[in-house]
């Protein structure tokens, strides 16, 4: 299977030497894993032979010796791959190779010429988890904030809040227009080609400005293949998915049942011991489609019903929520491109028998529309050559219901420009600059953001420096929520501003024992003025407020292959983000340290992997008191390829940590999962 071959490619060693001398032929095609387009100019090396893919992505090796070897594939803008081969005597072998882009492909400034932000490919994502929240948690300093076992799972990057991270799927933001947060648990990994994290304050093209970072997700391109999978796990969890292509349109259908009835540790102040976490389950169904070409149309829809168990100190055994979302987006590519989208959201929350107070049933609903235009061209100034882009974007949101003020409307728009250039072809230096001006409802004038990136790369060493600022609008829920018992409006809420954050990073590629290895370290420092946080005031009335904070930290990662079929990765992040006052405390629910380690092995149709992630202490309040304890979670899996089927067994939270990222909202704990997936070409 192609998927298994690609997975093995990332785990095996550098090009080897073929051992027999009976001629064989190898031919195939190199494709972009995200778009399915041919990759021209890819260099393929096998033993002492090499060739270049043509305009249609095709290649061919003739008169090859039979036996075992490793095919190395490289192309500018893509992650290199190593594919293990076994060539039979006097036989014709065909291979389709899908390369994962290593550079941003969004309609914004593309920074080239030095180590790009890392990416996870399709096979790695599926191995790490069924949904993106599970797969990406702990990777590259990402912390996924979960509201218990069935609540939204939103990403935090470098100490940012979830609403400060823009999540893009094929160039369109999937952040909830009302809360500003993206729920990664609703994104199945089996429909993804790659995921890339770009931390820090930056523009996200037509999607606006991200104070914390951008997560760029690319869906699988339409192809002639089809796949189906099913899984079942502990605590009543399970699901199934089907994917295929009809008339050039890729269709993806998924259904899932969430875990329920799992045990949790009762807090000592409530008697201690263990109890069953009831009303924590639910069902989720989703449908997605995507076409490719000069005009791309994509759509997503989901329906979910889940229980709302409440905090373990205030259970709500009969509360439930029903959510409906629908999205459609259209985009074009080329030197002049445009994109537009419409999104609808509806949420119904009710409890016929709450622990206190009368029964209730509330609804909120709204829609969001976006439009973006961009023009791209070549740049040549004083011997520097590169690319330039200008763009204009706009967005309008409208919401109403029982939890937001009536006729809530919010409009924003912006213009942007950016360029990236080299002083000469083949130069190790790259310089990129971008700037944008935005304006939105309630602001008296335009607000600017700017960023400057520079890079140098040679002989496997890349150095990158960035200097930038950003201004982002508050989330609509902070501006327009309906006041109630214990909460109050803040009409003076100001937008968040990053004050010239500085980033310096070094990436190094080398060979260890003749096998590829990489390492990286990045440090950053900056201020975030007017960060929006919910905090209690007089009479313990909570409301969103502005706080000045200092954000600094260090990210590091190492990837190596100590033996032929084993890949080991280590990552860590220290993220002190404190209030800008003397002896300022760590901002609530931002862990100072996060660490992860993973190992993956494959051979003879078998594969095994293990992944450990550790999350440090978090403060549940703005005073830096009563920290939540740190925790470590270990997942382990074993899989076997049987014909067209891949059978996988996995244990999540092997040591039954039952971690609580948020106080009072425990996760299911140790969970066994068995899955079977099949692919056809």
VENNORHU-V844886 format. One record per residue. SS is DSSP state (H for helix, E for strand, L for the rest). PHI is phi as a letter, one per 30 degrees, with the letter a starting at -180 (999 if undefined). PSI is psi in whole degrees, -180 to 180 (999 if undefined). Layout:
BEGIN
{{SS;PHI;PSI} {SS;PHI;PSI}}
END
This chain:
BEGIN
{{L;999;143} {H;d;-41} {H;d;-43} {H;d;-36} {H;d;-42} {H;d;-41} {H;e;-45} {H;d;-31} {H;d;-36} {L;d;-13} {L;c;-13} {L;c;176} {L;d;180} {L;d;171} {L;e;136} {L;c;-160} {L;b;129} {L;d;148} {L;c;-30} {L;c;176} {L;b;21} {L;c;126} {E;d;145} {E;b;166} {E;b;135} {E;b;127} {E;b;167} {E;l;-159} {E;b;141} {E;c;125} {E;b;156} {E;d;124} {L;d;-26} {L;d;-46} {L;c;-19} {L;i;4} {L;d;149} {E;d;145} {L;c;111} {L;d;143} {L;i;11} {L;d;137} {E;c;127} {E;c;130} {E;b;133} {E;b;113} {L;i;-126} {L;c;10} {E;c;155} {E;b;157} {E;a;169} {E;b;135} {L;d;146} {L;d;-171} {L;d;-28} {L;c;9} {L;i;2} {E;d;153} {E;b;166} {E;a;135} {E;c;134} {E;c;161} {E;h;48} {E;d;144} {E;d;141} {L;d;156} {E;k;-158} {E;c;149} {E;a;175} {E;b;127} {E;c;122} {E;c;130} {E;b;126} {E;b;144} {L;a;145} {L;d;129} {L;i;4} {E;b;154} {L;d;134} {L;d;153} {E;b;150} {E;b;120} {E;c;121} {E;d;138} {E;b;149} {E;b;109} {E;c;128} {L;d;155} {L;d;134} {L;h;46} {L;b;157} {E;c;125} {E;c;134} {E;c;139} {E;b;136} {E;c;122} {E;c;124} {E;c;116} {E;c;140} {L;c;128} {E;d;138} {L;c;4} {L;b;150} {L;e;138} {L;c;16} {L;d;164} {L;d;69} {L;a;-175} {L;d;130} {L;c;124} {L;c;118} {L;b;167} {L;j;-7} {L;b;177} {L;e;123} {L;d;169} {L;d;139} {L;d;162} {E;b;155} {E;c;133} {E;d;178} {H;e;-51} {H;d;-41} {H;d;-40} {H;d;-46} {H;d;-41} {H;d;-33} {H;d;-18} {L;l;160} {L;d;-35} {E;c;162} {H;d;-30} {H;d;-44} {H;d;-40} {H;d;-35} {H;c;-12} {L;d;124} {L;i;-4} {H;c;130} {H;h;39} {H;i;8} {E;d;132} {E;c;124} {E;c;119} {E;d;115} {E;c;142} {L;c;71} {L;i;-162} {L;d;-26} {L;b;3} {L;d;175} {L;e;147} {E;b;102} {E;c;143} {E;d;144} {E;c;136} {E;b;124} {L;h;48} {L;i;11} {L;d;164} {L;d;157} {H;e;-34} {H;d;-5} {H;c;4} {E;c;122} {E;c;126} {E;c;121} {E;c;135} {E;c;112} {L;h;39} {L;j;-10} {E;c;136} {E;d;137} {L;c;9} {L;d;138} {L;d;122} {L;e;-25} {L;d;-51} {L;c;-20} {L;i;1} {L;c;152} {L;c;134} {L;c;102} {H;d;-17} {H;d;-15} {H;c;5} {L;c;106} {E;d;136} {H;d;-24} {H;d;-13} {H;c;12} {E;c;144} {E;c;-40} {E;a;160} {E;b;137} {E;b;138} {E;c;128} {E;b;97} {E;d;165} {L;j;172} {L;d;125} {E;a;164} {E;d;144} {L;c;40} {H;i;-134} {H;d;-12} {H;d;-10} {L;j;-149} {E;c;135} {E;c;125} {L;d;-35} {L;c;-32} {E;l;177} {E;b;133} {E;c;115} {E;c;117} {E;c;133} {E;c;129} {E;d;160} {L;d;140} {L;d;154} {L;e;139} {L;b;178} {L;d;-7} {L;d;169} {E;b;157} {E;a;153} {E;b;147} {E;b;155} {E;b;150} {E;b;154} {E;b;148} {E;b;-178} {H;d;164} {H;i;26} {H;i;11} {L;d;156} {E;l;175} {E;l;177} {E;a;155} {E;b;152} {E;b;137} {E;b;143} {E;a;176} {E;b;128} {E;b;120} {L;h;43} {L;i;8} {E;c;127} {E;d;128} {E;c;138} {E;b;126} {E;b;133} {E;b;141} {E;b;145} {E;b;143} {E;c;129} {E;d;155} {L;d;145} {L;a;158} {L;i;18} {E;d;157} {E;d;154} {E;b;162} {E;d;123} {L;d;133} {L;e;147} {H;e;-35} {H;d;-4} {H;c;23} {L;j;-16} {L;i;-171} {L;i;-155} {E;b;155} {E;b;165} {E;d;133} {E;d;96} {L;c;162} {L;i;27} {L;c;1} {L;c;-164} {E;l;178} {E;b;148} {E;b;132} {E;b;138} {E;b;151} {E;b;136} {E;b;149} {E;b;156} {E;a;134} {E;c;160} {L;b;158} {L;k;-163} {L;d;-27} {E;b;120} {E;c;132} {E;b;131} {E;b;150} {E;b;153} {E;b;146} {E;b;146} {E;b;151} {E;b;132} {E;b;150} {E;b;122} {E;b;150} {E;d;156} {L;c;89} {L;d;-16} {L;i;176} {L;d;155} {L;d;-15} {L;c;-3} {L;a;68} {L;d;147} {L;b;83} {L;d;-14} {L;c;2} {E;d;146} {E;a;158} {E;b;140} {E;b;126} {E;b;139} {E;b;130} {E;b;148} {E;b;137} {E;b;141} {E;b;134} {E;b;145} {E;b;134} {E;b;155} {E;b;159} {L;b;172} {L;k;-173} {L;d;-28} {E;b;114} {E;b;157} {E;b;159} {E;b;142} {E;b;151} {E;a;157} {E;b;134} {E;b;141} {E;b;138} {E;b;141} {E;b;137} {E;b;131} {E;b;123} {E;b;133} {E;a;163} {E;a;111} {L;d;-18} {L;b;70} {L;d;156} {L;e;-35} {L;b;150} {L;i;176} {L;d;166} {L;d;153} {E;b;158} {E;a;113} {E;b;152} {E;b;144} {E;b;145} {E;a;152} {E;a;175} {E;b;159} {E;b;136} {E;b;138} {E;b;154} {E;b;133} {E;b;140} {E;b;139} {E;b;144} {E;b;128} {E;c;147} {E;a;-179} {E;d;153} {E;b;134} {E;b;109} {E;b;121} {L;h;42} {L;i;-8} {E;d;132} {E;b;143} {E;a;-149} {E;b;151} {E;b;150} {E;b;143} {E;b;149} {E;a;158} {E;b;136} {E;b;157} {E;b;156} {E;a;142} {E;b;133} {E;b;142} {E;b;126} {E;b;157} {E;a;170} {E;k;-160} {L;c;-12} {L;c;-6} {E;b;160} {L;d;149} {L;d;144} {L;h;46} {E;d;121} {E;b;143} {E;b;128} {E;b;138} {E;b;155} {E;a;159} {E;a;161} {E;b;147} {E;b;158} {E;a;148} {E;a;159} {E;a;151} {E;b;139} {E;a;159} {E;b;151} {L;d;-24} {L;a;155} {L;e;134} {L;i;-1} {L;d;144} {L;d;-8} {E;c;143} {E;b;140} {E;b;134} {E;b;139} {E;b;143} {E;b;150} {E;a;150} {E;a;156} {E;b;129} {E;b;155} {E;b;144} {E;b;171} {L;e;130} {L;j;-16} {L;c;136} {L;d;-20} {L;a;174} {L;d;154} {E;b;136} {E;c;151} {E;b;147} {E;a;155} {E;a;141} {E;b;126} {E;b;138} {E;b;148} {E;b;153} {E;b;136} {E;b;131} {E;a;136} {L;h;44} {L;i;-3} {E;c;130} {E;b;133} {E;b;134} {E;b;135} {E;b;141} {E;b;150} {E;b;116} {E;a;164} {E;b;164} {E;a;149} {E;b;128} {E;b;144} {L;d;150} {L;d;155} {L;d;146} {H;d;-34} {H;d;-32} {H;d;-28} {H;d;-33} {H;b;15} {E;d;154} {L;d;129} {L;d;150} {E;a;-163} {L;d;119} {L;i;0} {E;b;151} {L;b;152} {L;d;159} {L;b;89} {L;d;-17} {L;c;18} {L;d;132} {L;c;155} {L;d;157} {E;d;142} {E;b;127} {E;c;125} {E;c;94} {E;h;65} {E;d;136} {E;c;134} {E;b;136} {E;b;128} {E;b;152} {E;b;131} {E;c;141} {E;b;126} {E;c;138} {E;a;-180} {E;c;127} {E;c;118} {L;h;34} {L;i;11} {E;b;151} {E;d;145} {E;b;150} {E;b;153} {E;b;150} {E;b;151} {E;b;135} {E;b;133} {E;c;151} {E;b;155} {E;a;138} {E;a;173} {E;c;146} {E;b;106} {E;d;140} {E;i;35} {E;e;136} {E;c;120} {E;b;146} {E;d;130} {E;b;152} {E;d;149} {L;b;-146} {H;d;133} {H;i;17} {H;h;39} {L;c;123} {E;d;144} {E;a;159} {E;d;136} {E;b;162} {E;c;134} {E;b;141} {E;d;133} {E;b;160} {E;c;127} {E;c;122} {E;b;164} {E;l;-178} {E;b;128} {E;c;141} {E;b;149} {E;a;146} {E;b;135} {E;b;128} {E;a;166} {L;b;90} {L;d;-31} {L;b;172} {L;e;-46} {L;c;18} {E;b;128} {E;c;128} {E;b;134} {E;b;136} {E;b;135} {E;b;147} {E;a;154} {E;b;130} {E;c;121} {L;b;73} {L;d;118} {E;b;106} {E;b;157} {E;d;141} {L;d;65} {L;b;161} {L;e;130} {L;h;38} {L;e;140} {L;d;162} {E;d;137} {L;d;143} {L;e;140} {L;h;33} {L;c;102} {L;d;138} {L;d;-40} {E;b;142} {E;b;142} {E;b;154} {E;a;152} {E;b;141} {E;b;153} {E;b;139} {E;b;134} {E;b;145} {E;b;150} {E;l;139} {L;h;43} {L;i;-4} {E;c;155} {E;b;144} {E;b;148} {E;a;156} {E;b;142} {E;b;125} {E;c;136} {E;b;142} {E;b;133} {E;b;127} {L;d;-174} {L;d;146} {E;b;141} {E;c;127} {L;d;6} {L;b;163} {L;d;-5} {L;c;-3} {L;i;36} {L;c;158} {L;h;60} {E;d;146} {E;d;138} {L;d;150} {L;d;161} {E;a;154} {E;b;138} {E;b;133} {E;c;127} {E;c;143} {E;b;142} {E;b;156} {E;b;134} {E;b;155} {E;b;132} {E;d;123} {E;b;98} {L;h;-129} {L;d;0} {E;c;149} {E;b;116} {E;c;129} {E;b;133} {E;c;139} {E;b;144} {E;b;120} {E;c;144} {L;h;61} {L;e;-38} {L;c;15} {L;h;52} {L;d;-34} {L;h;55} {L;d;149} {L;c;105} {L;d;-46} {L;c;137} {L;e;127} {L;i;5} {L;b;81} {L;d;153} {L;d;166} {L;d;-22} {L;i;-155} {L;e;127} {E;b;126} {E;c;134} {E;b;132} {E;c;127} {E;b;150} {E;b;127} {E;b;148} {E;b;144} {E;b;142} {E;b;146} {L;c;999}}
END
